[in-house]
């Protein structure tokens, strides 16, 4: 494993030493974990920024919006049928609230 050297302000070094003491781990292990978490977070932030940019570009396209709306409307029926089955109703059967029944029987 390659080694790196870095300088830390006294306050950060003291906080690092305290964290390592509390965790009962070497400072280098705490630093490795912090760097790995930082890099993972930054990668996730970049990915999300790219995803948002793509979504914004997609929503500016009227044809794409129309197609997405059509797909969503088709999925509502299927989703509602699955929910009915999961809740013990036959697809299309009214909800207990619609019939005046108590849902907490």
Secondary structure by P-SEA (a helix, b strand, c coil): cbbbbbcccaaaaaaaaaaaaaacccaaaaaaaaaaaaaaaaaaaaaaaaaaaaaaaaaacaaaaaaaaaaaaaaaaaaaaaaaaaacccccccccccccccccc
